């Protein structure tokens, strides 16, 4: 399950970067980035190893 969260995190960060480069998605991509950061912080705090 944690591996899936890391995959989602990577996909969201890529979409966020595309949003900056291509100016698409607006605030939606930034909201997804915040969600990805929350998932990352939760994984780090709980000490789960995703890889």
N, C-alpha and C positions, 0 to 999 in steps of 0.2 A: 504494500500500500504506500509506503514512504517513497518508493521508487517512482510511482505514478505522480506523486506530488512534486518531485524534482523535475520530472518531464514537463509537467504543467508550468512550473516555474520558468524553465528555460524557454518554452514556447511563448509565455507571456512577456518575457523580457525581449525576445526577438520581435514580437509584435509592437512592443513599446518603442524599440529602436526604429522600426519601420515607420511608425507614426511620426517620429521626429524627422526622419529623412524624407518621407513622401507626403507629409502633412495630411494624413488620412486618419479617420477614426475619432479625432478630437479627444474629448474628455474620457470617452469609453476606454481607450487604451491606458490612460493614466489610472483609472479606477482598477483595471486589471493588474497593473503594476503594483498598486498598493496591496491588493489581495495576494499577489505573488510574494511580496515582501513579508506579509503577515505569516504566510505558510513557511517561509524560510526561517523566520524568527522562532516560530513554534517548534520547528524541527530542531533548531539549534538549542533551544531551552530544554526540550524534553530529552535531548541526548541521543536521539535515534540516528542510526547510521543508514543513509539512503543508498549508499553504494557498496 
